[in-house]
Amino acid sequence: SEALKKTREELGYSISNITLERQNAQTIFKLQIANEGSTEKEGQLVDIVFIDKNGNEEARMALYIRKIEAGGSIETQATINNDFTNVYDFKLETRK
């Protein structure tokens, strides 16, 4: 959906270039994460929460965001063993 692909601010990061791809029996979630702040952000483990059109959680998967220098960005990806290419949106949550 267009909602899934829109650039957004999540957990103090700027998230862009978001794609979901199906490969064999897996969904690959790719994104670019930028630290637009003035200080380095330490690496952290987060949950990607996939949301349906009604705002309900469909699935969640872990993603480690490595350390990003102030003004820097990384490209990263996470893989899940199901087809979630039709999810409506997502959000990031700090892993508990």
Secondary structure, DSSP 8 states (H G I E B T S, - for coil): -HHHHS-EEETTEEEEEEEEEEETTEEEEEEEEE--SSS-B--EEEEEEEE-TTS-EEEEEEEEE--B-TT-EEEEEEEESS--TT--EEEEEE--
